[in-house]
C-alpha cells in the first residue's frame, strides 16, 4: 500500500534536484544515489513537489493545464509519486 494520498505534501528528498542533462537535453532527477531520467509527465509532476502543495492540488493544476480528466490523472500522479518515494527521491508529509 502506498503512503501517498491526495492529502500528502511531496517534496524533493534532501540532496535531490532537477536538472537538464547536458547531452540529451532531457530533465533528470539527481540524487546522491544516482540519476533518474524523467519523462514529460514525471517532470511536470515533480516540478510541483515543493512540500507545500498537496497531491490533490498538484493533480488539479495538472488537469487544468493539460485538460485531462481529474480522476484518471489522480491515479497516475499518485503512482508516479509512489515510485519516486520508494526510490527515496521524494519525501512526503
Secondary structure, DSSP 8 states (H G I E B T S, - for coil): --S--TT--EEE-TT-EEEE-TTT--EEEEETTEEEE--HHHHHHHTT-BSSS-HHHHHHHHHHHHT--HHHHHHHHHHHHHHHHHTTSEEE-
